[in-house]
Amino acid sequence: MNNVHALKNSPNQKFPIAIIGGGFAGVGMGIELGKSGIGSFTIFEREGDVGGTWRDNTYPGCACDVPSYVYSYSFEPNPNWSSIFGKSEEIQSYIKGCVEKYQLGPHFRFNEGIKSAVFDDRLGLWELTTTKNKKFNARAVISAVGGLTDPSNPDINGIDQFKGEVFHTARWNHDYDLKGKKVAIIGTGCSSIQVIPEIVGDIEHLDVYQRTPGWIMPKIDIKITDKAQRLFSRFPSIQKLIRGIMYWGSEALAPPLILDSPFLSRVFENAARRNIKKGIKDPELRKKVMPDFQFGCKRMMISSDYYPSLERDNVDLLTSGIQEVKANSIVTEDGKEHPADCIILATGFSLGLASAPFEITGLGGRSLNDEWEETGAVAYKGVAMSGYPNWFLIMGPNTGPGHTSVLIYTEGQIRYNLQAIKALMDDDLKYVNIDKSLQDEYNDSLQRRMKYTVWTSGSCKSWYLNDDGSNHALYPGFGAEYVSRIKKFKQSEYAVVSYDENDLEALEASVG
């Protein structure tokens, strides 16, 4: 047995793996590593609990807009969802239950994120510096930081001078009582249309600041009875069948939601128009909420109670831009002043599509921030980046779905990353580095396909696009296509570097 095997097969399992992020992706990666008998991983979570998006978003009405039967791990069905679209607290409970069931607790380092990572070319190690200024060496890193984590706080003139309460929907202040207050909510996206119906009945007045209206489909939610839950628990195959039907049903939605085809989009647009007509009687208000861009260009939203909420006597929908915020009011560009006790920011998240989540230094001292500043976020199949060996991504560039559950993509990436880690361990490899020409070819192909998608049609602007109009967020195809393309880790696509015997003693000391 050579020295590398002696190191790898020692009782301490000296193959340290770092997982960054404790949401669905990080927890799922930890589960699969554990199921494969690999226990030498640490999950770094910058907050004090698991859950990611579902830990942070606790605003009234928060729920998933993807059916829970597909927005959950395929290997861990939950028969106890209370409705088709799971509430945030249910989803958070589900994630925590998975952590407990698969005994991931001891692997977590809570309240300790990563602030920098530097690759040691000679030893094939990543040196991670945590937010507590501690050092951690890893043979492989799985970045599962997610995109919906850091709230986007708009730069509005004077907002720092506001004397009332200000908070983002993703940092909801549950200690602040909205009853009897004059409330302003900025934004009319996914979180706003869930919040507004929940709070509008208790407050004195609500001003809704809309920049661009979005297409909203009716929400067909069904309560799951106790009897049905017992049936799913007793016969898991029934729930598996439902999941399959929902998954393939969502795949059927891909062409009209992805392709730049007004003909295909018309079916959805007509349904959304009927939703407006049903929810709003006032013709002037109907005009205000009617989008002027092709369906699918922005994320499809679902709600059946948002439009009726806008017709309430204590609600005004304001479409004039915000000029400034004063101590107790908001002034719009039409010169009108609107008193407010509280401002709620429903302004989405900072996705960082052209920057790394923290400073990452790869082979030869190269900086991921510098590279992505020039190219936008790019990676091979969304999981590997040339020049950053043994660094694997979950929900990396161009792996967001526009039509189905993100976990379909996430699980495919987890399986791929697991294969890569096993190859490193089993074949005594120092590192694998994706071929740059393959990465460029893959991303050039994606961007060529983007020209035929609704996202780059020019009919609207969305958070999907960089300033140059390129799309580094979404995958321009079926979920099944992406999962098929990422099914197998192929060493032939990577530059493979093995250890020199002279490095082994230093390696032993570094991971010991």
N, C-alpha and C positions, 0 to 999 in steps of 0.2 A: 504494500500500500504506500503510495507516494505521500509527500507531506501535505499536499492539498487535500487529499482524501482524509488524512488524519485530522486535519483542521475541521473539515466539513462534517465528519461523522463523530466528532467528539460529543460527550454527553451534554455539553452546554449548547449544542447546535449553533456553532459560531458562524452563522450566516445572517448577520443582522439586516433586517428589512424595515424600512420606514414607510409608513402610510401616513399621508398628510391629509387630514380631514376626517371627521366622524359623522358624516351624513350617510345617506343611502349607499353611496359609492364606496366610501372607506369601510363602512361596516360590512358590506357585501364582500369586499376584497379580503377582509380579515376572516370572515366565515369560510371562504373557499380555501384560504391558506391553511386554516385549522383543519378543515375536512381532509386536506391532502397530507396531513401529518407534519406540516411546517409550522412550528410554534415560535420561531425566533423573530417575530415582528412586533413593532411598536406603533401604535396609532397616536399621532400628535393632533390634539384638538385644542384650538386656541380659546374656546369657551369652556364652561364648566359642565357641559352635558352633551350627549350625543344628539343627533337629529338634524343638524344643519338648518336648512330652510324651515323645517317644521318645528324646530325648537324656537327659532327667532320670530316666525310669523304667527302671532297669537291674537291678531286683531279680530274684532267681532265679525262673524260670518266667514272666517277663513276656511277654505276647503280646497281640495284638489279639483282641477277641471278636466282630469282624466279619470275614467272609471277605476275604482280601487282594485277590481279584480285583475287589472293589468298594471296598475300602479302599485305593485308589490312584487317581492321576489317570486320567481316561478317555482323555486324549490321550497318556499315557505308560504303556502296559501293561508289566508286568514278567513275562516268561515264566519267571523263575527262582525263584519262591517255592518254598520247600522243603516247605511244607504248606499246607493250606487256610487256617489261621489263622497269619498271619505272626508270627514272634518279634520282640521289640523291636529286637534288633540288626539284623535284616533290614530292618525298616521304616526304621530310622535310616540304614542304608546306602543304601536306595532314595532317601530324601530328599536325601542328600549327592550321590548320583549325578545327580539332577535338577539340583542347583545347579551341578555341574560341566558337565553337558551343555549347559545353557542359559547358561553363562558368567555366573552371577550373583555370583560371588565379589567382583569389584571394587565391587559395589553395597552390600556389607555393611559396617556399622559394628558390630563385635563388642564385647562388654563395655561397651555404651553404650545404656542404655535411655532412656526418656523419663520425666521426672518432673513436667512441667507443660506445658500448651499454652494459648495465649491468641490469640484471633482479633482481627485488626486490621480493623475494619469498613470503614475508608476504603480500604485497599489490597487487601482481599480476601486477606490472607495469614494463615497460622497461624505464630506464633512458638513453636517448640518448645524447651524447655530440657532438655538431656540430663542424665543422672546424673553426667556429668563437668563439669557447669555450662557447657556450650557451647550457643550459640544456633544454631538452624537455621530458616530461613524456608521455608515450603512453600505452594504454591498449592492443593494438595489433600493430604489425609491419609487413609490407609487403616489403620484400627485392626484388627490381626489378632492381638490379644494372647492369645486363647484363654481357656478356662475352667479347664483342668486343669493349672495352672502353679504355684500357691502352695499348699503343703501345709497342711492344717488340723491344727494341733497342739492337742489337747484340753487344757482347763484342769482338770487333775487335782491334787487337794490333795497336796502333798509331792513331786511328780515332780521338781522341781529339786534335791531332796535325795538322789535316787537315786545311789548310788556306782558302779553298773554302767554299761553302755553303753545309750544311748537314741538311736534314729534312726527316721526316717519311711521308709516303703517307697519314696517318690519321691526320697529322698536316701540310698540304700542305702550303708552303710559296708562296702565290699568288703575293707577292711584288717582288719576284725574277724572272727576265726575263731569260728564258732558251734559247732564240733565239741566235744562233751562238755559243753556249757553248758545251764543251766536258762534257757529262753527264754519270755517272755510276749509274745503278739501281741494287740494290742487292735484289735478290729474284725473283721467277717466279711463284708466286701464284696468287690468285684471283684478287688482286688489280693491280699487275704488268701487267697482260695481258690486263687490261683495260687501264692503263696509257700509255703503250708503243706506241700503234697505234695513240694515240692523240698527242704525243709530238715529234714523230720521224721525222716529216716533217720539223720542225722548227730548230732543233739543228744541230750543226756541226757534232757531232759524239756521238754514244750511245754504251756503253759497258753494256751488260746484263750479270750479274753474276748468273749463275744457279747452284744450289747444286743438286737438284733432279728434273727431268722433271715430269710433271703431265699429266694425261689424260685430253684432251680438246675436248669437243664435239662442233660441229658447232652451232653457235647461230642463231636460227631462230626467228628473231625479225620482227614484223609487225607494221607499223605505223597505228595508229587509226585515221581514217578520222573524220572531223568535223561532217559529216553526221552520222557516227556510234556513236559518242559521244552524239549527240542529240537524237538518237534512244534509247541509254542506259538510258539517263536522263528521257525520256518520258515513257519508259517501263522497269523499274528496274528488272522485272522478267527475261528479256532476259539476263541481266548481271549476275543475280543469277544463271541462267542455265549454263552460260559459266564458272562461278566459280566452280560449281559442277562438270562439265566435267573435268576441269583442276585438281581439287582436286583428284577425283577418278583416273584420269590418272596418277597423281604422286604416288598415292598409289600402282598402278600396277607396278611401278618401284622399289618398296621396295625390293622384293626378290633378283633381280640381283645386287642391290646396297648394300645390307646388308649381304646376306648369303655368306659363304666361298664356292663358287661354280664357278670354272673356266668355266664350261659349260654355266651357266647363264650369266656370265660376258662377254662371247665371243661376243655377239651381240653388246654390247657397245664398246668393244675394237676394233672391226672391223670398226665401224662407226668413232671412234676416229683416227684410222690409215688412213682412207680415208680422214679425215680432214687434217692430216699431208701431205698426198700425194698431195692433192689439193692445199695446201697453200705453200708448199716448193718444189722446183725443185732440189736443190742441195742434192745429196744422203748422203754426209757427214753431212750436217746440219740436215737432217732427222734422222740420227742415234743419234745425240746429243739430240734431243727432244723426242726420243722414250722411254717411261717408261719401267721399267723392273719388275713392280709389278702388281698385279691383280687389275683390275678396281674396284673402290669403296673403296679401302684401304685408299686413301686420298680423300678429297672432290672433287667431279666432277666439272670441270670448263667448261665454255662455251665461245667461241669466234670464229669468222670467219675472223678476221683481224689481229690477233696476229702473226700467222705463216708467212703471207706475209711480215709483218713488219721486221721480222728477216732476210729476204733476201735482204733488202735494202743495198745499197753500204756503207751507213754511220753507219751500225750496225754490231757489233761483239757479238756473243754468246760465253761467256767464261765459261768453265766447270771446270777449275782448281781452287782449293780453294784459298781464300785470305790469304796471309801470313802476310801482314801488310799494313797500310796506311801511306803514307808520306805526306809532306806538300802540294804537288800538284799532287799526283799520288797514284795509288793502285798497290801493288806488289803481284802477284799471286804465288802460290807454285811451278810453273814451272820456276820461276826466272824472268819472264817478267814483265816489268813496264809499266803501262797504265796511261797516263796523264788524269787528270780530273779537271774540274772547279766546279762540283757539284756532290754530292752523294745523291741519293734518296734511302731511306730504305723502301723496300716493304717486310717487315719481319714479318708481322702479329701482333698478340696481345698476351699479357701476360694474360693467362686465369685463373691462380690461382686454378687449379683443386685439389690442396692439401692444400689450405689455404683459410681462410675467407677474405672477402674484407677489413675488419678492425677488431679490437679487439672486440669480442663478448663473454660476460661472462653470462652463464646461471645459472640453478639451482645449489645451493651449491657452487658457485664460479667456476664452470667448464669452461674451455676455449675451444672454437670451434677450434681455431688454433691448440691447442695441440692435440685434438681428431682427427682432419682431417690429421694432420701430420702422425699419425699412420695408419689411415684407408683409406686415400684419402677422397674426398668429397662424403658424403653419406647423403641421406635423404629418408624419406618414400614417395614414389611416386613422388619424386623431389620437394615436397612442405613443408614437416614438418620434424623437427629434434628433436629426443628424447633428453630431457634435456634443451630444449630451447622453453618453452611454449609460445603460442600466437605469435610465430615468424613464418611467412609463406613466402614461396619463390615463385617467378615466374622465370622460366628458371633455376631451381636449378639443382643439379647433375642428370645426365642420363636422361635429357629431351630434348636434342638436336636432331633434325631429320637429317637423312642422305639422305633424298629423297624428302622432301616436305617443305611447308612453316612453319617456326617456329611459326607463329601466330596461327596455328591450335592447337598447344600445349599450347601456352600462353593463349588463350581464355578459354581453359579447366581449366587451373590453376586459372584464375581470377574467374571463376564461383565457383570453389571449395573453394577458399579463402573467397569469399563473404558469402558462406554458413556457414563457420566456424565463421566468425565475427558475423553473425546474431545469431548463437547459443550462443555465448558469451553474447550478449546483451539480447536476449530474455529469456535465462535461468538463468540469474544472476550469471554467472560463473566467478570465479577468473581467472582460466586459464584451458587450455586443453594441455596435454602433450602426444605426440604419444608414444605408447607402444614400448619399446626398442626391445622386441622380434619380434614384427611385422616388425619393421624397418630392423632388421638384416635378417629376413627371406626374406623380399622383395629384399634387395640388394644382398643377396647370390643367389637368383633366377636369378637376372639380370646378375650377373657375370658368372653363369653357362651357360646362354644363349649366352654370349659373346664368348664362346669357338667355337661357330658355325658361327661366323660372320667374314667377310673379314677383319675387323679392327684389329683383334687379330690373323690373319692368319700367321703372321711372315714374310709376303712378303714385307712389308714396315714399316717404322716408320712414325708416324704422330702426330700432336698436340692433337689428341684425347686421346693418351695414357699417363699414368703416367710412371715414371721411372721403376716401377716394371711390366709394361706391362698391367696393369689393365685399363679398360676404364670407366671413371666416367663422360664422356661428353655426349654420345649419347644413345638414346633409341633403343634397339635391336628388333624393331618390327614396325608394322603399326601405323600410326598416329591415325586411328580410334580405334585401340586397346587401346592405351594410354588414349585417351579421354573417352572411355568407363570405364576404370578402375578408372578414377578420377571424374566420373560424380557426385558422391554423397559423401558428408562429413558425416562420421559415428562417432558419439560420442563414440560408443562402442569400437572403436579402440584406444581411448585416455583415459589416466587417467584424470578424471574430478575432479577439486577442486573448492568448493564453498567458498564464503566469510564467515568469522566469524564476528559476529556483532561487536566485539571489534575493527575490522580493518576499519570499515566504516568511522569513523570520520577522521582518518588519510588519507584514500583514498579520501574523499571529499576535504581535504586540498590540496592533491597532484595534483588532476586534476582540481582544481578550478582556 
